[in-house]
Structures are given as structure tokens and as C-alpha cells.
Amino acid sequence: MQQKSRALLNLQIPFPAPTLMGHASNQASHAPVAERPRGTSFLPGPAPPAWRRLPHRYAPAQGRPPAEEMRVLLRCCCGHLPVGGGAGQRSNPRWRALARLSASPGWEDGQGARVREKPPWRVLFFGNDQFARETLRALHAARENKEEELIEKLEVVTVPSPSPKGLPVKQYAVQSQLPVYEWPDVGSGEYDVGVVASFGRLLSEAFILKFPYGILNVHPSCLPRWRGPAPIIHTILHGDTIAGVTIMQIKPRRFDVGPILKQETVPVPPKSTSKELEAVLSRLGANMLISVLKNLPESLNNGGQQPAEGVTRAPKISAATSCIKWEEQTSEQIFRLYRAVGNIIPLQTLWMDNTIKLLDLVEVDNSILSDSKLTGQAVIPGSVIYHKQSQILLVCCKDDWIGVRSVMLKKTLTATDFYNGYLHPWYQKNSQAQPSQCRFQTLRLPPKKKQKKKIVAMQ
């Protein structure tokens, strides 16, 4: 302990005035730190001793272990310093020196608990959906692998669900007999590191600081592209050809802005749906997380800040996202929308003041498009025609046609059922009407009042 104290004194860390604790400084008392008499506080400030100006939780306590005293002083002077120095601090040699001191064998956290320098780790996991379930499965498999000794303790936090079975993460946790808590209950155990995947809740700084190694996030995008709760959906929606996963550190108050510890990319398969891409990225992210945990202190020390350029947002989708704008969207954009959200919220449109959901969209063959019934009629975006040979509805959009095999209007109907029950009777009553008069129109949903947070489409 004496060697650590001398090393810290030799750093000659400059302390600004006023002090970090927000009290005015007495200039006369600012003697160089290394020249202070042995046994007195090396923090700057006038009498009474500097520790009296600290918040109560940082003040020296009777019987406090020396290692904890050092850790508290480091945190007071320099802020929270994760083990290994923390990502993004590599450029500052003083930070690196402080990191070596605080991470030396035998140091303790602010609660007097010994902080581990290597596995096995005690992990608290936060997640909800299928993407997060794959991450939890990998952590559980690592915990069950007694030979590798990577995870010693694994507990789970998820959000409440209206379903009695709960969300996928809770279902897996219960099935695997893991302790599970429902947010905001997070248990009261001691952990080395937290892991977040598709959780959708901001974590406070005070809570993050309870974890000696901080909290890691498994985010399914190449940050800083697609920050937010729905990165996979926006990857498909915007036609990205490259996707990826980022393992990053959580920062308080803002989503997806922390230092990057590991990042890998994969090509997006042509015509891939968000569900298919989610399966690929969930396995990739789970494997990347295990790799980071195997060398956690080193990974934290080697992490880097996110680039300032290339930032895009991925807000969670709503029902309004699924409303097709026939006059504005091309066929390619409509198919992207269908592949991105169709398995979550069916695409919607309006027909004769009735909301219709389009359940099964298909591309239209060129041979169908050359049919004289299409080329010889005056059509506008939204015009709908039944093609008997292929048994699909053809709908005109901004630049081309799309095909629809089934719809929902009160109940699920095939294209043939919809034609026989609705389109054909309408044309019989309006024999002189043109397809432009019997068309799908953009559905304008009224804005809804703000409600409590819901998990709609979040990754």
C-alpha cells in the first residue's frame, strides 16, 4: 500500500481550483502534492483536511481497508475508472498509471468486496426478445462449461410482459432455472459485469458504477450506424448490404454511444427479412460477447470511442410505419418495408374506407406485366387489378406493380376470395368505372397520445 501511495504521489497530478468537490480553494494551502507531510491528505485544499469536503460516502471511515481507501481517493480525484483504465482513456498516460494502481492485485471496490482480475465472472444479464435470448443461451452454456470457468454466476433481468409465459428471455431463464427479476427489480447480489441485449431501458450512472467492469451492450449494428432500438429493421428497410454487431460499453443517459470493444460485419443476404437477419446477428453477437469476456480487462483497455461521422438513428417502429404510401414509394421500397416489418406489423392500406392488411406480397413476373389488360388501361398509384391466371392482386405503386396473394379484411382472404367477394361485385355495380376509381389509398392513422413505454419492435 505504501508503494502505491508513493507511486501516486510521484504522478504529480494537478488539481484545479476550485476543487472537484465544488468548494473554494485557499491558494496559500496549495503546496505541491509530493511535499505534503507524511500522514496528511495529499488532496488539495485548506484546513480542515480535504476529506471533510468529500461527500459522506467518500470520507475516510474508521477501519476502512487501505486498498479501499486508495480506490475511493482515485474515484474522488479522477472520476469513475473501470478496471483496465476504461476504453477511450488510452491517450492519457496519467489515466493509464492510475489504472495500473487501481487494478493491481488485491484492490477492492467501494463496498469492500474483492474485485476479480480474471474469470470466472459474476454476470447480471438484461434482455427481452429473441435476439437477447441467444446471448443469454451463450452465457448459460459458458456457465455450464466447468472446464473453461468463464462464468461463475448468471442472473437475469427482463421487463414485465402481459403474457403469463413472459418474453423469450424470461422463458429461457425459467426453463434453465436461472434467477430472474422483473424490471425495475434487479436483485441485490454482487456482480463483476453486466450484459445488455435488446433491453430498451436506460440505466442510471449510479447503477452502472456498481459493476467493477461496467455494463456491456450487444448491439446488432455497426455503430455509430443505426443507434437506437430497431437497428435490424432499419438495416433491411434502407437496403443496407452490410450489417454487423458491436460490443460496447454502456454510458448513462444515452443509448448506444459508449466505447466500442469489438465489432464485426457480415453481408446482408439478398431479399433477407429482418427475422432472418436477426437469427444471423444474434449468433454472431453471442460469440463475440464470449470472446470479449475471455479477455475482459484487456478488451476494456483497448476499446475506442465511436466515430463522430456516420451516425444514423434507428427509432422503434409504430403502426404508422406499416402504412403504404402508393404515390411516394417505389416497388423496391415497398418490398423492403414488407421484409423489414411484415412479420411484426402487417402492411396496411385503405380500400373504400376499410382498412386492409396485406399479408403476402410477391414480385410480379414480367410476363404478367406485359398483359394487355394492364398496358391498355389508365392506372394510377393504388389501382388494383385481379390477375386470374396467377391468382394475385396487382397493385400499382409509384414506378411499377407489386403482387398480393392474401389480405385481411375482417378475416383472412386469398386474392381470389377478395376479388369474388369485393372487387367483382363493385365492378358489377359500377360497370363503366376505371381501375383508378377502385384503388387502394394511403391509410392515415391519427396521432396517438403518449403512452407508457411498450416493446413494439426492438432489437
PASE-617753 format. One record per residue (C-alpha): z, y, x; residue number from 0; chain. Coordinates in steps of 0.2 Angstrom, whole numbers, plus 5000, padded with zeros to 4 digits. Layout:
BEGIN
ATOM zz yy xx i ch
ATOM Z Y X NUM A
...
//
This chain:
BEGIN
ATOM zz yy xx i ch
ATOM 5000 5000 5000 0 A
ATOM 5004 5012 5014 1 A
ATOM 4987 5008 5022 2 A
ATOM 4979 5013 5006 3 A
ATOM 4988 5029 5004 4 A
ATOM 4984 5034 5022 5 A
ATOM 4965 5030 5018 6 A
ATOM 4966 5040 5003 7 A
ATOM 4974 5055 5012 8 A
ATOM 4960 5054 5025 9 A
ATOM 4947 5057 5012 10 A
ATOM 4952 5075 5011 11 A
ATOM 4947 5076 4993 12 A
ATOM 4945 5094 4987 13 A
ATOM 4954 5098 4971 14 A
ATOM 4948 5113 4961 15 A
ATOM 4959 5127 4954 16 A
ATOM 4964 5126 4940 17 A
ATOM 4969 5108 4942 18 A
ATOM 4961 5093 4932 19 A
ATOM 4976 5094 4921 20 A
ATOM 4972 5111 4915 21 A
ATOM 4986 5121 4922 22 A
ATOM 4985 5136 4933 23 A
ATOM 4987 5134 4951 24 A
ATOM 4998 5143 4964 25 A
ATOM 4986 5147 4978 26 A
ATOM 5001 5148 4990 27 A
ATOM 5005 5130 4987 28 A
ATOM 4988 5123 4991 29 A
ATOM 4991 5116 5008 30 A
ATOM 4979 5103 5015 31 A
ATOM 4982 5087 5007 32 A
ATOM 4984 5077 5023 33 A
ATOM 4998 5090 5029 34 A
ATOM 5010 5087 5015 35 A
ATOM 5027 5080 5020 36 A
ATOM 5029 5061 5019 37 A
ATOM 5036 5056 5002 38 A
ATOM 5029 5071 4992 39 A
ATOM 5015 5071 4980 40 A
ATOM 4998 5074 4988 41 A
ATOM 4991 5081 4971 42 A
ATOM 4989 5100 4972 43 A
ATOM 5000 5112 4963 44 A
ATOM 5016 5122 4964 45 A
ATOM 5033 5115 4961 46 A
ATOM 5039 5106 4951 47 A
ATOM 5030 5091 4958 48 A
ATOM 5012 5089 4952 49 A
ATOM 5015 5073 4942 50 A
ATOM 5026 5083 4930 51 A
ATOM 5010 5092 4924 52 A
ATOM 5001 5075 4921 53 A
ATOM 5000 5068 4904 54 A
ATOM 5015 5057 4900 55 A
ATOM 5006 5040 4902 56 A
ATOM 5001 5045 4920 57 A
ATOM 5018 5051 4926 58 A
ATOM 5027 5040 4938 59 A
ATOM 5038 5028 4930 60 A
ATOM 5054 5020 4936 61 A
ATOM 5050 5003 4943 62 A
ATOM 5031 5005 4942 63 A
ATOM 5022 4994 4954 64 A
ATOM 5014 5003 4969 65 A
ATOM 4997 4996 4965 66 A
ATOM 4998 5003 4948 67 A
ATOM 5004 5020 4955 68 A
ATOM 4988 5020 4966 69 A
ATOM 4977 5016 4951 70 A
ATOM 4985 5029 4940 71 A
ATOM 4983 5043 4953 72 A
ATOM 4965 5038 4956 73 A
ATOM 4961 5039 4937 74 A
ATOM 4970 5056 4936 75 A
ATOM 4961 5064 4950 76 A
ATOM 4944 5057 4948 77 A
ATOM 4942 5050 4930 78 A
ATOM 4940 5033 4925 79 A
ATOM 4932 5022 4939 80 A
ATOM 4926 5005 4935 81 A
ATOM 4929 4991 4947 82 A
ATOM 4915 4991 4960 83 A
ATOM 4913 5010 4958 84 A
ATOM 4903 5010 4942 85 A
ATOM 4884 5012 4940 86 A
ATOM 4877 5029 4944 87 A
ATOM 4890 5033 4957 88 A
ATOM 4881 5026 4972 89 A
ATOM 4876 5043 4978 90 A
ATOM 4894 5050 4981 91 A
ATOM 4902 5042 4997 92 A
ATOM 4919 5048 4991 93 A
ATOM 4917 5038 4975 94 A
ATOM 4912 5023 4985 95 A
ATOM 4928 5025 4996 96 A
ATOM 4939 5027 4980 97 A
ATOM 4930 5011 4973 98 A
ATOM 4934 5001 4988 99 A
ATOM 4953 5006 4987 100 A
ATOM 4954 5003 4968 101 A
ATOM 4945 4987 4969 102 A
ATOM 4955 4980 4984 103 A
ATOM 4963 4963 4982 104 A
ATOM 4979 4964 4972 105 A
ATOM 4976 4980 4962 106 A
ATOM 4982 4982 4944 107 A
ATOM 4976 4991 4929 108 A
ATOM 4986 5004 4919 109 A
ATOM 4995 4991 4909 110 A
ATOM 5002 4982 4925 111 A
ATOM 4990 4967 4922 112 A
ATOM 4981 4960 4937 113 A
ATOM 4963 4964 4937 114 A
ATOM 4951 4949 4942 115 A
ATOM 4939 4952 4955 116 A
ATOM 4928 4937 4951 117 A
ATOM 4925 4924 4937 118 A
ATOM 4931 4916 4926 119 A
ATOM 4931 4932 4914 120 A
ATOM 4940 4935 4898 121 A
ATOM 4927 4942 4886 122 A
ATOM 4928 4951 4869 123 A
ATOM 4911 4950 4860 124 A
ATOM 4904 4962 4847 125 A
ATOM 4889 4957 4836 126 A
ATOM 4882 4953 4819 127 A
ATOM 4865 4947 4817 128 A
ATOM 4854 4933 4823 129 A
ATOM 4849 4942 4840 130 A
ATOM 4868 4943 4843 131 A
ATOM 4871 4925 4839 132 A
ATOM 4860 4919 4853 133 A
ATOM 4870 4930 4865 134 A
ATOM 4886 4923 4858 135 A
ATOM 4879 4905 4859 136 A
ATOM 4876 4908 4878 137 A
ATOM 4893 4914 4881 138 A
ATOM 4901 4900 4872 139 A
ATOM 4890 4887 4882 140 A
ATOM 4896 4896 4898 141 A
ATOM 4914 4894 4892 142 A
ATOM 4912 4876 4888 143 A
ATOM 4905 4873 4906 144 A
ATOM 4921 4869 4915 145 A
ATOM 4911 4866 4932 146 A
ATOM 4904 4884 4933 147 A
ATOM 4920 4893 4927 148 A
ATOM 4912 4909 4922 149 A
ATOM 4921 4912 4905 150 A
ATOM 4939 4908 4903 151 A
ATOM 4942 4916 4886 152 A
ATOM 4930 4921 4872 153 A
ATOM 4934 4930 4856 154 A
ATOM 4923 4938 4843 155 A
ATOM 4922 4955 4833 156 A
ATOM 4910 4957 4819 157 A
ATOM 4908 4968 4804 158 A
ATOM 4913 4963 4786 159 A
ATOM 4900 4955 4775 160 A
ATOM 4898 4954 4756 161 A
ATOM 4893 4935 4759 162 A
ATOM 4908 4923 4759 163 A
ATOM 4900 4915 4774 164 A
ATOM 4898 4931 4784 165 A
ATOM 4885 4937 4796 166 A
ATOM 4876 4925 4808 167 A
ATOM 4889 4929 4822 168 A
ATOM 4904 4925 4811 169 A
ATOM 4896 4909 4805 170 A
ATOM 4893 4903 4823 171 A
ATOM 4911 4909 4829 172 A
ATOM 4919 4899 4814 173 A
ATOM 4908 4884 4817 174 A
ATOM 4913 4885 4836 175 A
ATOM 4932 4888 4832 176 A
ATOM 4932 4904 4841 177 A
ATOM 4944 4918 4837 178 A
ATOM 4935 4930 4826 179 A
ATOM 4941 4948 4820 180 A
ATOM 4933 4959 4807 181 A
ATOM 4930 4977 4812 182 A
ATOM 4940 4988 4815 183 A
ATOM 4952 4974 4819 184 A
ATOM 4949 4970 4837 185 A
ATOM 4964 4959 4841 186 A
ATOM 4977 4963 4854 187 A
ATOM 4973 4952 4868 188 A
ATOM 4969 4956 4886 189 A
ATOM 4951 4955 4892 190 A
ATOM 4941 4959 4908 191 A
ATOM 4925 4964 4900 192 A
ATOM 4917 4967 4883 193 A
ATOM 4900 4962 4877 194 A
ATOM 4890 4971 4863 195 A
ATOM 4874 4965 4855 196 A
ATOM 4867 4972 4839 197 A
ATOM 4884 4978 4833 198 A
ATOM 4879 4995 4826 199 A
ATOM 4896 5004 4829 200 A
ATOM 4901 5017 4841 201 A
ATOM 4916 5013 4852 202 A
ATOM 4928 5026 4857 203 A
ATOM 4931 5031 4875 204 A
ATOM 4950 5026 4874 205 A
ATOM 4944 5008 4868 206 A
ATOM 4931 5006 4882 207 A
ATOM 4944 5011 4895 208 A
ATOM 4955 4996 4890 209 A
ATOM 4942 4984 4898 210 A
ATOM 4943 4985 4918 211 A
ATOM 4924 4981 4919 212 A
ATOM 4919 4991 4904 213 A
ATOM 4908 4985 4890 214 A
ATOM 4891 4979 4892 215 A
ATOM 4877 4980 4880 216 A
ATOM 4862 4968 4877 217 A
ATOM 4848 4979 4871 218 A
ATOM 4831 4972 4866 219 A
ATOM 4820 4986 4873 220 A
ATOM 4815 4993 4890 221 A
ATOM 4827 5008 4889 222 A
ATOM 4825 5023 4888 223 A
ATOM 4811 5017 4876 224 A
ATOM 4817 5013 4859 225 A
ATOM 4835 5019 4859 226 A
ATOM 4843 5015 4843 227 A
ATOM 4847 5001 4830 228 A
ATOM 4830 4994 4827 229 A
ATOM 4820 4993 4844 230 A
ATOM 4811 4977 4840 231 A
ATOM 4805 4983 4823 232 A
ATOM 4798 4999 4832 233 A
ATOM 4790 4989 4846 234 A
ATOM 4780 4980 4833 235 A
ATOM 4777 4995 4822 236 A
ATOM 4770 5005 4836 237 A
ATOM 4759 4992 4843 238 A
ATOM 4768 4990 4860 239 A
ATOM 4760 4977 4871 240 A
ATOM 4776 4976 4882 241 A
ATOM 4794 4973 4876 242 A
ATOM 4809 4969 4886 243 A
ATOM 4828 4968 4887 244 A
ATOM 4841 4979 4895 245 A
ATOM 4858 4975 4900 246 A
ATOM 4868 4992 4901 247 A
ATOM 4885 4999 4901 248 A
ATOM 4892 5007 4885 249 A
ATOM 4896 5025 4885 250 A
ATOM 4906 5033 4872 251 A
ATOM 4900 5044 4858 252 A
ATOM 4881 5040 4860 253 A
ATOM 4871 5024 4858 254 A
ATOM 4860 5016 4872 255 A
ATOM 4862 5030 4886 256 A
ATOM 4873 5021 4899 257 A
ATOM 4868 5015 4916 258 A
ATOM 4856 5000 4917 259 A
ATOM 4862 4985 4926 260 A
ATOM 4847 4973 4923 261 A
ATOM 4830 4975 4914 262 A
ATOM 4816 4963 4912 263 A
ATOM 4800 4964 4902 264 A
ATOM 4789 4952 4893 265 A
ATOM 4771 4954 4885 266 A
ATOM 4771 4955 4866 267 A
ATOM 4760 4941 4859 268 A
ATOM 4746 4947 4848 269 A
ATOM 4750 4949 4829 270 A
ATOM 4768 4944 4833 271 A
ATOM 4781 4948 4819 272 A
ATOM 4797 4956 4823 273 A
ATOM 4806 4940 4819 274 A
ATOM 4795 4930 4831 275 A
ATOM 4798 4943 4845 276 A
ATOM 4817 4944 4841 277 A
ATOM 4818 4925 4845 278 A
ATOM 4809 4928 4862 279 A
ATOM 4820 4943 4867 280 A
ATOM 4836 4935 4861 281 A
ATOM 4834 4920 4873 282 A
ATOM 4829 4932 4887 283 A
ATOM 4844 4944 4884 284 A
ATOM 4856 4929 4883 285 A
ATOM 4850 4923 4900 286 A
ATOM 4851 4940 4908 287 A
ATOM 4868 4943 4902 288 A
ATOM 4874 4927 4910 289 A
ATOM 4866 4932 4926 290 A
ATOM 4875 4949 4926 291 A
ATOM 4892 4941 4923 292 A
ATOM 4890 4929 4938 293 A
ATOM 4889 4944 4949 294 A
ATOM 4898 4957 4938 295 A
ATOM 4906 4969 4951 296 A
ATOM 4890 4969 4961 297 A
ATOM 4879 4972 4946 298 A
ATOM 4890 4987 4941 299 A
ATOM 4890 4994 4958 300 A
ATOM 4871 4993 4959 301 A
ATOM 4867 4999 4942 302 A
ATOM 4857 5015 4940 303 A
ATOM 4855 5029 4927 304 A
ATOM 4841 5029 4914 305 A
ATOM 4826 5039 4917 306 A
ATOM 4826 5056 4909 307 A
ATOM 4807 5054 4904 308 A
ATOM 4800 5041 4892 309 A
ATOM 4814 5042 4879 310 A
ATOM 4810 5037 4861 311 A
ATOM 4820 5033 4846 312 A
ATOM 4821 5018 4835 313 A
ATOM 4831 5023 4819 314 A
ATOM 4835 5009 4807 315 A
ATOM 4823 5006 4793 316 A
ATOM 4825 5010 4775 317 A
ATOM 4816 5005 4759 318 A
ATOM 4805 5021 4761 319 A
ATOM 4798 5013 4777 320 A
ATOM 4790 4999 4767 321 A
ATOM 4780 5011 4755 322 A
ATOM 4762 5010 4760 323 A
ATOM 4753 5027 4761 324 A
ATOM 4735 5021 4757 325 A
ATOM 4727 5038 4761 326 A
ATOM 4735 5040 4778 327 A
ATOM 4737 5023 4785 328 A
ATOM 4723 5013 4793 329 A
ATOM 4722 4994 4790 330 A
ATOM 4729 4991 4808 331 A
ATOM 4744 5002 4804 332 A
ATOM 4747 4993 4788 333 A
ATOM 4747 4976 4796 334 A
ATOM 4759 4982 4810 335 A
ATOM 4770 4988 4796 336 A
ATOM 4769 4971 4787 337 A
ATOM 4773 4962 4804 338 A
ATOM 4787 4973 4808 339 A
ATOM 4797 4974 4791 340 A
ATOM 4789 4962 4779 341 A
ATOM 4801 4948 4782 342 A
ATOM 4816 4961 4779 343 A
ATOM 4809 4973 4765 344 A
ATOM 4793 4968 4757 345 A
ATOM 4779 4982 4757 346 A
ATOM 4779 4992 4741 347 A
ATOM 4766 5002 4731 348 A
ATOM 4764 5009 4714 349 A
ATOM 4752 5002 4700 350 A
ATOM 4751 5010 4683 351 A
ATOM 4769 5017 4685 352 A
ATOM 4775 5000 4690 353 A
ATOM 4782 4996 4707 354 A
ATOM 4773 4981 4715 355 A
ATOM 4779 4972 4731 356 A
ATOM 4765 4965 4742 357 A
ATOM 4771 4948 4748 358 A
ATOM 4757 4940 4758 359 A
ATOM 4745 4951 4767 360 A
ATOM 4729 4944 4776 361 A
ATOM 4715 4951 4786 362 A
ATOM 4698 4952 4777 363 A
ATOM 4683 4942 4784 364 A
ATOM 4668 4952 4787 365 A
ATOM 4658 4941 4776 366 A
ATOM 4668 4947 4761 367 A
ATOM 4666 4965 4766 368 A
ATOM 4648 4963 4766 369 A
ATOM 4648 4958 4747 370 A
ATOM 4638 4969 4736 371 A
ATOM 4652 4971 4724 372 A
ATOM 4661 4981 4737 373 A
ATOM 4647 4990 4745 374 A
ATOM 4639 4996 4729 375 A
ATOM 4655 5003 4721 376 A
ATOM 4663 5020 4723 377 A
ATOM 4680 5017 4730 378 A
ATOM 4694 5027 4737 379 A
ATOM 4710 5023 4746 380 A
ATOM 4721 5012 4735 381 A
ATOM 4706 5005 4725 382 A
ATOM 4710 4986 4721 383 A
ATOM 4697 4973 4718 384 A
ATOM 4699 4954 4715 385 A
ATOM 4688 4943 4725 386 A
ATOM 4686 4927 4716 387 A
ATOM 4678 4916 4730 388 A
ATOM 4693 4920 4742 389 A
ATOM 4706 4922 4728 390 A
ATOM 4713 4938 4736 391 A
ATOM 4716 4956 4731 392 A
ATOM 4706 4968 4741 393 A
ATOM 4714 4985 4743 394 A
ATOM 4705 5000 4751 395 A
ATOM 4715 5010 4764 396 A
ATOM 4711 5024 4775 397 A
ATOM 4697 5016 4785 398 A
ATOM 4695 4998 4779 399 A
ATOM 4701 4984 4767 400 A
ATOM 4716 4973 4768 401 A
ATOM 4719 4957 4758 402 A
ATOM 4734 4952 4747 403 A
ATOM 4737 4934 4742 404 A
ATOM 4753 4937 4732 405 A
ATOM 4763 4951 4724 406 A
ATOM 4779 4953 4714 407 A
ATOM 4778 4962 4698 408 A
ATOM 4794 4956 4688 409 A
ATOM 4791 4939 4696 410 A
ATOM 4780 4932 4710 411 A
ATOM 4762 4931 4706 412 A
ATOM 4747 4925 4715 413 A
ATOM 4732 4936 4717 414 A
ATOM 4723 4926 4703 415 A
ATOM 4738 4927 4692 416 A
ATOM 4739 4946 4694 417 A
ATOM 4721 4948 4690 418 A
ATOM 4721 4937 4675 419 A
ATOM 4737 4945 4668 420 A
ATOM 4735 4963 4673 421 A
ATOM 4719 4968 4681 422 A
ATOM 4706 4959 4669 423 A
ATOM 4715 4965 4653 424 A
ATOM 4715 4983 4659 425 A
ATOM 4696 4982 4663 426 A
ATOM 4693 4975 4646 427 A
ATOM 4701 4990 4638 428 A
ATOM 4693 5002 4650 429 A
ATOM 4675 4994 4652 430 A
ATOM 4667 5010 4659 431 A
ATOM 4681 5013 4672 432 A
ATOM 4678 5013 4690 433 A
ATOM 4689 5004 4703 434 A
ATOM 4696 5021 4709 435 A
ATOM 4704 5023 4692 436 A
ATOM 4713 5006 4693 437 A
ATOM 4721 5008 4710 438 A
ATOM 4737 5006 4720 439 A
ATOM 4746 5023 4724 440 A
ATOM 4759 5028 4736 441 A
ATOM 4776 5025 4730 442 A
ATOM 4788 5040 4732 443 A
ATOM 4806 5035 4732 444 A
ATOM 4818 5048 4728 445 A
ATOM 4831 5053 4742 446 A
ATOM 4847 5044 4740 447 A
ATOM 4864 5051 4743 448 A
ATOM 4873 5047 4759 449 A
ATOM 4882 5031 4758 450 A
ATOM 4894 5021 4769 451 A
ATOM 4885 5013 4784 452 A
ATOM 4876 4997 4780 453 A
ATOM 4867 4985 4791 454 A
ATOM 4849 4985 4784 455 A
ATOM 4838 4981 4799 456 A
ATOM 4847 4982 4815 457 A
ATOM 4845 4974 4832 458 A
//
